[in-house]
């Protein structure tokens, strides 16, 4: 085996490693996990929103409730006046009765507000229950998908390190300069080496001069395709005149 044969095998393993990386990235398990995380996050955000609404409503409720109690006390005071000896005239009595009516109206209004708020809070509580259920469901989904993903990762990582150690053992046999060249081309093409097929570069399909092919055959140095820069290779599957 010459240097280019080693490099060809090196490339095969290199590509397999990339494939495993992209398999991990594009795995259904990863996508499912991502979806589960997003769902969970949305529910958590909803929960925070609802909790803040609950806080605000509680605050308003307390304010109106205190107001209600105050009006109620006023009403009781006015009513008590009716039966006290303080009332000295019909005019005064009229005034007290008028005040009682006004206070009663205020009290009714306040009670209505409280009832509306209670209804509101019931609805919010139902929403809260719903979101809490979603959150619980989301957590279960997340745990399930996390487990699945961990399994996939473990499997792919084991395979990856196996391939990597195979690749690295070939790396030791490769000339440093050839490896440098490989890595330089790698920046432009995922397939660094191109097999010659019917006198054409297997990477870009450009027709190759017979001298170029001869140079590859002579294996003097790594020959790059003039057009795409890939390292040309004559392998078992190649065909050249
Ligand atoms: Zn080419």
py3Dmol code that shows the C-alpha trace and the ligand (Angstrom):
import py3Dmol

protein = """\
ATOM      1  CA  UNK A   1       0.000   0.000   0.000  1.00  0.00           C
ATOM      2  CA  UNK A   2       1.310   3.409  -0.921  1.00  0.00           C
ATOM      3  CA  UNK A   3       0.675   6.731   0.816  1.00  0.00           C
ATOM      4  CA  UNK A   4      -2.388   7.547  -1.313  1.00  0.00           C
ATOM      5  CA  UNK A   5      -3.944   4.168  -0.526  1.00  0.00           C
ATOM      6  CA  UNK A   6      -3.537   4.947   3.157  1.00  0.00           C
ATOM      7  CA  UNK A   7      -4.959   8.409   2.593  1.00  0.00           C
ATOM      8  CA  UNK A   8      -7.929   6.879   0.739  1.00  0.00           C
ATOM      9  CA  UNK A   9      -8.686   4.665   3.740  1.00  0.00           C
ATOM     10  CA  UNK A  10      -8.117   7.612   6.040  1.00  0.00           C
ATOM     11  CA  UNK A  11     -10.698   9.581   4.077  1.00  0.00           C
ATOM     12  CA  UNK A  12     -13.228   6.727   4.242  1.00  0.00           C
ATOM     13  CA  UNK A  13     -12.987   6.685   8.034  1.00  0.00           C
ATOM     14  CA  UNK A  14     -12.966  10.468   8.198  1.00  0.00           C
ATOM     15  CA  UNK A  15     -16.222  10.569   6.240  1.00  0.00           C
ATOM     16  CA  UNK A  16     -17.730   7.876   8.445  1.00  0.00           C
ATOM     17  CA  UNK A  17     -16.904  10.017  11.484  1.00  0.00           C
ATOM     18  CA  UNK A  18     -18.616  13.005   9.894  1.00  0.00           C
ATOM     19  CA  UNK A  19     -21.575  10.854   9.044  1.00  0.00           C
ATOM     20  CA  UNK A  20     -21.866   9.737  12.669  1.00  0.00           C
ATOM     21  CA  UNK A  21     -21.673  13.348  13.831  1.00  0.00           C
ATOM     22  CA  UNK A  22     -24.460  14.400  11.517  1.00  0.00           C
ATOM     23  CA  UNK A  23     -26.479  11.315  12.450  1.00  0.00           C
ATOM     24  CA  UNK A  24     -26.284  12.466  16.060  1.00  0.00           C
ATOM     25  CA  UNK A  25     -27.250  16.000  15.135  1.00  0.00           C
ATOM     26  CA  UNK A  26     -30.126  14.972  12.886  1.00  0.00           C
ATOM     27  CA  UNK A  27     -31.372  12.022  14.888  1.00  0.00           C
ATOM     28  CA  UNK A  28     -35.112  11.760  15.503  1.00  0.00           C
ATOM     29  CA  UNK A  29     -34.322  11.294  19.187  1.00  0.00           C
ATOM     30  CA  UNK A  30     -32.580  14.683  19.246  1.00  0.00           C
ATOM     31  CA  UNK A  31     -35.433  16.368  17.395  1.00  0.00           C
ATOM     32  CA  UNK A  32     -37.964  14.822  19.768  1.00  0.00           C
ATOM     33  CA  UNK A  33     -35.928  15.919  22.748  1.00  0.00           C
ATOM     34  CA  UNK A  34     -35.699  19.433  21.354  1.00  0.00           C
ATOM     35  CA  UNK A  35     -39.479  19.515  20.846  1.00  0.00           C
ATOM     36  CA  UNK A  36     -40.030  18.256  24.401  1.00  0.00           C
ATOM     37  CA  UNK A  37     -37.725  20.954  25.793  1.00  0.00           C
ATOM     38  CA  UNK A  38     -39.529  23.638  23.809  1.00  0.00           C
ATOM     39  CA  UNK A  39     -42.932  22.407  24.972  1.00  0.00           C
ATOM     40  CA  UNK A  40     -41.778  22.322  28.569  1.00  0.00           C
ATOM     41  CA  UNK A  41     -40.345  25.822  28.284  1.00  0.00           C
ATOM     42  CA  UNK A  42     -43.603  27.164  26.833  1.00  0.00           C
ATOM     43  CA  UNK A  43     -45.612  25.645  29.669  1.00  0.00           C
ATOM     44  CA  UNK A  44     -43.202  27.076  32.237  1.00  0.00           C
ATOM     45  CA  UNK A  45     -43.565  30.503  30.663  1.00  0.00           C
ATOM     46  CA  UNK A  46     -47.365  30.169  30.699  1.00  0.00           C
ATOM     47  CA  UNK A  47     -47.224  29.164  34.343  1.00  0.00           C
ATOM     48  CA  UNK A  48     -45.180  32.244  35.217  1.00  0.00           C
ATOM     49  CA  UNK A  49     -47.617  34.471  33.301  1.00  0.00           C
ATOM     50  CA  UNK A  50     -50.662  32.955  35.004  1.00  0.00           C
ATOM     51  CA  UNK A  51     -49.055  33.166  38.428  1.00  0.00           C
ATOM     52  CA  UNK A  52     -48.378  36.828  37.920  1.00  0.00           C
ATOM     53  CA  UNK A  53     -52.028  37.374  36.886  1.00  0.00           C
ATOM     54  CA  UNK A  54     -53.137  35.482  40.011  1.00  0.00           C
ATOM     55  CA  UNK A  55     -50.938  37.745  42.152  1.00  0.00           C
ATOM     56  CA  UNK A  56     -52.414  40.871  40.586  1.00  0.00           C
ATOM     57  CA  UNK A  57     -55.986  39.633  40.933  1.00  0.00           C
ATOM     58  CA  UNK A  58     -55.398  38.694  44.571  1.00  0.00           C
ATOM     59  CA  UNK A  59     -54.093  42.163  45.188  1.00  0.00           C
ATOM     60  CA  UNK A  60     -57.168  43.766  43.581  1.00  0.00           C
ATOM     61  CA  UNK A  61     -59.448  41.392  45.456  1.00  0.00           C
ATOM     62  CA  UNK A  62     -57.908  42.342  48.795  1.00  0.00           C
ATOM     63  CA  UNK A  63     -58.271  46.031  48.013  1.00  0.00           C
ATOM     64  CA  UNK A  64     -61.930  45.729  47.042  1.00  0.00           C
ATOM     65  CA  UNK A  65     -62.658  43.424  49.970  1.00  0.00           C
ATOM     66  CA  UNK A  66     -61.284  45.971  52.439  1.00  0.00           C
ATOM     67  CA  UNK A  67     -63.348  48.637  50.712  1.00  0.00           C
ATOM     68  CA  UNK A  68     -66.407  46.394  51.001  1.00  0.00           C
ATOM     69  CA  UNK A  69     -65.841  45.895  54.722  1.00  0.00           C
ATOM     70  CA  UNK A  70     -65.418  49.639  55.227  1.00  0.00           C
ATOM     71  CA  UNK A  71     -68.689  50.409  53.411  1.00  0.00           C
ATOM     72  CA  UNK A  72     -70.441  47.686  55.363  1.00  0.00           C
ATOM     73  CA  UNK A  73     -69.268  49.265  58.594  1.00  0.00           C
ATOM     74  CA  UNK A  74     -70.444  52.693  57.409  1.00  0.00           C
ATOM     75  CA  UNK A  75     -73.828  51.216  56.630  1.00  0.00           C
ATOM     76  CA  UNK A  76     -74.088  49.640  60.073  1.00  0.00           C
ATOM     77  CA  UNK A  77     -73.163  52.989  61.661  1.00  0.00           C
ATOM     78  CA  UNK A  78     -75.782  54.860  59.670  1.00  0.00           C
ATOM     79  CA  UNK A  79     -78.411  52.256  60.523  1.00  0.00           C
ATOM     80  CA  UNK A  80     -77.497  52.457  64.191  1.00  0.00           C
ATOM     81  CA  UNK A  81     -78.096  56.215  64.057  1.00  0.00           C
ATOM     82  CA  UNK A  82     -81.691  55.582  63.057  1.00  0.00           C
ATOM     83  CA  UNK A  83     -82.378  53.955  66.405  1.00  0.00           C
ATOM     84  CA  UNK A  84     -80.295  56.307  68.522  1.00  0.00           C
ATOM     85  CA  UNK A  85     -81.494  59.341  70.240  1.00  0.00           C
ATOM     86  CA  UNK A  86     -79.283  61.541  68.113  1.00  0.00           C
ATOM     87  CA  UNK A  87     -81.979  62.063  65.506  1.00  0.00           C
ATOM     88  CA  UNK A  88     -83.624  65.251  66.482  1.00  0.00           C
ATOM     89  CA  UNK A  89     -85.538  66.215  63.349  1.00  0.00           C
ATOM     90  CA  UNK A  90     -87.225  64.826  60.244  1.00  0.00           C
ATOM     91  CA  UNK A  91     -84.623  66.624  58.161  1.00  0.00           C
ATOM     92  CA  UNK A  92     -81.898  64.762  59.953  1.00  0.00           C
ATOM     93  CA  UNK A  93     -83.824  61.526  59.521  1.00  0.00           C
ATOM     94  CA  UNK A  94     -84.133  62.210  55.786  1.00  0.00           C
ATOM     95  CA  UNK A  95     -80.407  62.797  55.576  1.00  0.00           C
ATOM     96  CA  UNK A  96     -79.632  59.560  57.382  1.00  0.00           C
ATOM     97  CA  UNK A  97     -82.017  57.576  55.197  1.00  0.00           C
ATOM     98  CA  UNK A  98     -80.506  59.124  52.079  1.00  0.00           C
ATOM     99  CA  UNK A  99     -77.011  58.220  53.319  1.00  0.00           C
ATOM    100  CA  UNK A 100     -78.158  54.663  54.029  1.00  0.00           C
ATOM    101  CA  UNK A 101     -79.490  54.318  50.485  1.00  0.00           C
ATOM    102  CA  UNK A 102     -76.259  55.696  48.993  1.00  0.00           C
ATOM    103  CA  UNK A 103     -74.123  53.446  51.150  1.00  0.00           C
ATOM    104  CA  UNK A 104     -76.278  50.455  50.269  1.00  0.00           C
ATOM    105  CA  UNK A 105     -75.747  51.227  46.563  1.00  0.00           C
ATOM    106  CA  UNK A 106     -71.984  51.445  47.070  1.00  0.00           C
ATOM    107  CA  UNK A 107     -72.042  48.168  48.931  1.00  0.00           C
ATOM    108  CA  UNK A 108     -73.986  46.454  46.131  1.00  0.00           C
ATOM    109  CA  UNK A 109     -71.539  47.778  43.553  1.00  0.00           C
ATOM    110  CA  UNK A 110     -68.599  46.584  45.598  1.00  0.00           C
ATOM    111  CA  UNK A 111     -70.228  43.169  46.012  1.00  0.00           C
ATOM    112  CA  UNK A 112     -70.755  42.946  42.257  1.00  0.00           C
ATOM    113  CA  UNK A 113     -67.090  43.722  41.681  1.00  0.00           C
ATOM    114  CA  UNK A 114     -66.088  41.051  44.162  1.00  0.00           C
ATOM    115  CA  UNK A 115     -68.347  38.477  42.501  1.00  0.00           C
ATOM    116  CA  UNK A 116     -66.952  39.302  39.064  1.00  0.00           C
ATOM    117  CA  UNK A 117     -63.442  38.926  40.428  1.00  0.00           C
ATOM    118  CA  UNK A 118     -64.242  35.581  42.011  1.00  0.00           C
ATOM    119  CA  UNK A 119     -65.571  34.375  38.649  1.00  0.00           C
ATOM    120  CA  UNK A 120     -62.411  35.657  36.979  1.00  0.00           C
ATOM    121  CA  UNK A 121     -60.232  33.898  39.519  1.00  0.00           C
ATOM    122  CA  UNK A 122     -62.142  30.654  39.041  1.00  0.00           C
ATOM    123  CA  UNK A 123     -61.374  30.808  35.331  1.00  0.00           C
ATOM    124  CA  UNK A 124     -57.739  31.552  36.013  1.00  0.00           C
ATOM    125  CA  UNK A 125     -57.588  28.673  38.450  1.00  0.00           C
ATOM    126  CA  UNK A 126     -58.901  26.354  35.748  1.00  0.00           C
ATOM    127  CA  UNK A 127     -56.214  27.618  33.395  1.00  0.00           C
ATOM    128  CA  UNK A 128     -53.648  27.068  36.104  1.00  0.00           C
ATOM    129  CA  UNK A 129     -54.783  23.475  36.538  1.00  0.00           C
ATOM    130  CA  UNK A 130     -54.565  22.933  32.792  1.00  0.00           C
ATOM    131  CA  UNK A 131     -51.049  24.338  32.543  1.00  0.00           C
ATOM    132  CA  UNK A 132     -49.953  22.342  35.584  1.00  0.00           C
ATOM    133  CA  UNK A 133     -51.233  19.202  33.854  1.00  0.00           C
ATOM    134  CA  UNK A 134     -49.425  20.142  30.648  1.00  0.00           C
ATOM    135  CA  UNK A 135     -46.279  20.746  32.623  1.00  0.00           C
ATOM    136  CA  UNK A 136     -46.502  17.332  34.242  1.00  0.00           C
ATOM    137  CA  UNK A 137     -47.111  15.723  30.860  1.00  0.00           C
ATOM    138  CA  UNK A 138     -44.223  17.765  29.397  1.00  0.00           C
ATOM    139  CA  UNK A 139     -41.849  16.573  32.087  1.00  0.00           C
ATOM    140  CA  UNK A 140     -42.760  12.950  31.452  1.00  0.00           C
ATOM    141  CA  UNK A 141     -42.239  13.450  27.695  1.00  0.00           C
ATOM    142  CA  UNK A 142     -38.921  15.171  28.305  1.00  0.00           C
ATOM    143  CA  UNK A 143     -37.642  12.383  30.518  1.00  0.00           C
ATOM    144  CA  UNK A 144     -38.695   9.749  27.995  1.00  0.00           C
ATOM    145  CA  UNK A 145     -37.032  11.543  25.079  1.00  0.00           C
ATOM    146  CA  UNK A 146     -33.940  12.338  27.129  1.00  0.00           C
ATOM    147  CA  UNK A 147     -33.519   8.640  27.840  1.00  0.00           C
ATOM    148  CA  UNK A 148     -33.960   7.795  24.142  1.00  0.00           C
ATOM    149  CA  UNK A 149     -31.472  10.463  23.116  1.00  0.00           C
ATOM    150  CA  UNK A 150     -28.896   9.343  25.695  1.00  0.00           C
ATOM    151  CA  UNK A 151     -29.105   5.821  24.273  1.00  0.00           C
ATOM    152  CA  UNK A 152     -28.610   7.070  20.719  1.00  0.00           C
ATOM    153  CA  UNK A 153     -25.685   9.250  21.802  1.00  0.00           C
ATOM    154  CA  UNK A 154     -24.056   6.412  23.683  1.00  0.00           C
ATOM    155  CA  UNK A 155     -24.336   4.116  20.677  1.00  0.00           C
ATOM    156  CA  UNK A 156     -23.077   6.688  18.183  1.00  0.00           C
ATOM    157  CA  UNK A 157     -20.266   7.852  20.460  1.00  0.00           C
ATOM    158  CA  UNK A 158     -19.031   4.288  20.933  1.00  0.00           C
ATOM    159  CA  UNK A 159     -19.040   3.779  17.170  1.00  0.00           C
ATOM    160  CA  UNK A 160     -17.361   7.151  16.683  1.00  0.00           C
ATOM    161  CA  UNK A 161     -14.448   6.434  18.997  1.00  0.00           C
ATOM    162  CA  UNK A 162     -13.986   3.013  17.405  1.00  0.00           C
ATOM    163  CA  UNK A 163     -13.733   4.575  13.921  1.00  0.00           C
ATOM    164  CA  UNK A 164     -11.573   7.399  15.219  1.00  0.00           C
ATOM    165  CA  UNK A 165      -9.003   5.051  16.691  1.00  0.00           C
ATOM    166  CA  UNK A 166      -8.918   3.163  13.361  1.00  0.00           C
ATOM    167  CA  UNK A 167      -8.419   6.452  11.526  1.00  0.00           C
ATOM    168  CA  UNK A 168      -5.744   7.606  13.942  1.00  0.00           C
ATOM    169  CA  UNK A 169      -3.769   4.401  13.465  1.00  0.00           C
ATOM    170  CA  UNK A 170      -3.693   5.133   9.722  1.00  0.00           C
ATOM    171  CA  UNK A 171      -2.746   8.721  10.492  1.00  0.00           C
ATOM    172  CA  UNK A 172       0.499   7.487  12.027  1.00  0.00           C
ATOM    173  CA  UNK A 173       1.482   5.933   8.712  1.00  0.00           C
ATOM    174  CA  UNK A 174       0.808   9.102   6.709  1.00  0.00           C
ATOM    175  CA  UNK A 175       3.389  11.693   5.708  1.00  0.00           C
ATOM    176  CA  UNK A 176       2.861  14.901   7.629  1.00  0.00           C
ATOM    177  CA  UNK A 177       2.956  16.979   4.445  1.00  0.00           C
ATOM    178  CA  UNK A 178       0.330  14.795   2.754  1.00  0.00           C
ATOM    179  CA  UNK A 179      -1.931  15.085   5.803  1.00  0.00           C
ATOM    180  CA  UNK A 180      -1.456  18.851   5.771  1.00  0.00           C
ATOM    181  CA  UNK A 181      -2.477  18.923   2.133  1.00  0.00           C
ATOM    182  CA  UNK A 182      -5.508  16.758   2.913  1.00  0.00           C
ATOM    183  CA  UNK A 183      -6.594  19.069   5.726  1.00  0.00           C
ATOM    184  CA  UNK A 184      -6.111  22.142   3.529  1.00  0.00           C
ATOM    185  CA  UNK A 185      -8.361  20.746   0.774  1.00  0.00           C
ATOM    186  CA  UNK A 186     -10.818  19.625   3.452  1.00  0.00           C
ATOM    187  CA  UNK A 187     -11.627  23.269   4.054  1.00  0.00           C
ATOM    188  CA  UNK A 188     -13.184  23.409   0.566  1.00  0.00           C
ATOM    189  CA  UNK A 189     -14.457  19.896  -0.085  1.00  0.00           C
ATOM    190  CA  UNK A 190     -15.834  17.257   2.230  1.00  0.00           C
ATOM    191  CA  UNK A 191     -14.494  14.641  -0.239  1.00  0.00           C
ATOM    192  CA  UNK A 192     -10.821  15.562  -0.443  1.00  0.00           C
ATOM    193  CA  UNK A 193      -9.755  12.743  -2.722  1.00  0.00           C
ATOM    194  CA  UNK A 194     -11.314  12.107  -6.086  1.00  0.00           C
ATOM    195  CA  UNK A 195     -11.088   8.835  -7.964  1.00  0.00           C
ATOM    196  CA  UNK A 196     -10.261   9.121 -11.610  1.00  0.00           C
ATOM    197  CA  UNK A 197     -13.215   7.865 -13.671  1.00  0.00           C
ATOM    198  CA  UNK A 198     -12.945   7.587 -17.461  1.00  0.00           C
ATOM    199  CA  UNK A 199     -10.057  10.053 -17.447  1.00  0.00           C
ATOM    200  CA  UNK A 200     -12.098  12.578 -15.515  1.00  0.00           C
ATOM    201  CA  UNK A 201     -11.828  13.943 -11.999  1.00  0.00           C
ATOM    202  CA  UNK A 202     -14.420  12.103  -9.907  1.00  0.00           C
ATOM    203  CA  UNK A 203     -14.965  15.288  -7.903  1.00  0.00           C
ATOM    204  CA  UNK A 204     -15.619  17.964 -10.518  1.00  0.00           C
ATOM    205  CA  UNK A 205     -15.812  15.825 -13.659  1.00  0.00           C
ATOM    206  CA  UNK A 206     -13.142  17.770 -15.494  1.00  0.00           C
ATOM    207  CA  UNK A 207     -11.269  15.918 -18.215  1.00  0.00           C
ATOM    208  CA  UNK A 208      -7.716  15.176 -17.111  1.00  0.00           C
ATOM    209  CA  UNK A 209      -4.659  15.372 -19.368  1.00  0.00           C
ATOM    210  CA  UNK A 210      -2.907  12.046 -19.826  1.00  0.00           C
ATOM    211  CA  UNK A 211       0.237  13.519 -18.290  1.00  0.00           C
ATOM    212  CA  UNK A 212      -1.692  14.268 -15.120  1.00  0.00           C
ATOM    213  CA  UNK A 213      -3.011  10.728 -15.015  1.00  0.00           C
ATOM    214  CA  UNK A 214       0.486   9.413 -15.655  1.00  0.00           C
ATOM    215  CA  UNK A 215       1.779  11.456 -12.727  1.00  0.00           C
ATOM    216  CA  UNK A 216      -0.908   9.995 -10.485  1.00  0.00           C
ATOM    217  CA  UNK A 217      -0.032   6.532 -11.743  1.00  0.00           C
ATOM    218  CA  UNK A 218       3.681   7.133 -11.127  1.00  0.00           C
ATOM    219  CA  UNK A 219       2.781   8.200  -7.626  1.00  0.00           C
ATOM    220  CA  UNK A 220       5.611  10.726  -7.495  1.00  0.00           C
ATOM    221  CA  UNK A 221       3.692  13.134  -5.294  1.00  0.00           C
ATOM    222  CA  UNK A 222       0.065  13.866  -4.487  1.00  0.00           C
ATOM    223  CA  UNK A 223      -1.423  15.322  -7.660  1.00  0.00           C
ATOM    224  CA  UNK A 224      -4.252  17.764  -7.322  1.00  0.00           C
ATOM    225  CA  UNK A 225      -6.996  18.342  -9.866  1.00  0.00           C
ATOM    226  CA  UNK A 226      -6.254  21.640 -11.566  1.00  0.00           C
ATOM    227  CA  UNK A 227      -9.897  22.593 -11.534  1.00  0.00           C
ATOM    228  CA  UNK A 228     -11.184  21.709  -8.063  1.00  0.00           C
ATOM    229  CA  UNK A 229      -7.978  21.048  -6.128  1.00  0.00           C
ATOM    230  CA  UNK A 230      -8.963  17.561  -4.951  1.00  0.00           C
ATOM    231  CA  UNK A 231      -6.221  14.987  -4.590  1.00  0.00           C
ATOM    232  CA  UNK A 232      -6.511  12.593  -7.533  1.00  0.00           C
ATOM    233  CA  UNK A 233      -6.518   8.880  -6.859  1.00  0.00           C
ATOM    234  CA  UNK A 234      -6.388   5.735  -8.948  1.00  0.00           C
ATOM    235  CA  UNK A 235      -8.164   3.105  -6.927  1.00  0.00           C
ATOM    236  CA  UNK A 236      -9.730  -0.262  -7.596  1.00  0.00           C
ATOM    237  CA  UNK A 237     -12.864   1.405  -8.927  1.00  0.00           C
ATOM    238  CA  UNK A 238     -10.984   3.874 -11.106  1.00  0.00           C
ATOM    239  CA  UNK A 239     -10.881   3.705 -14.852  1.00  0.00           C
ATOM    240  CA  UNK A 240      -8.266   5.466 -16.924  1.00  0.00           C
ATOM    241  CA  UNK A 241      -6.577   4.793 -20.247  1.00  0.00           C
TER     242      UNK A 241
END
"""
ligand_1 = """\
1
ZN
Zn -11.600 18.082 -9.962
"""
view = py3Dmol.view(width=600, height=400)
view.addModel(protein, "pdb")
view.setStyle({"model": 0}, {"cartoon": {"style": "trace"}})
view.addModel(ligand_1, "xyz")
view.setStyle({"model": 1}, {"stick": {}})
view.zoomTo()
view.show()
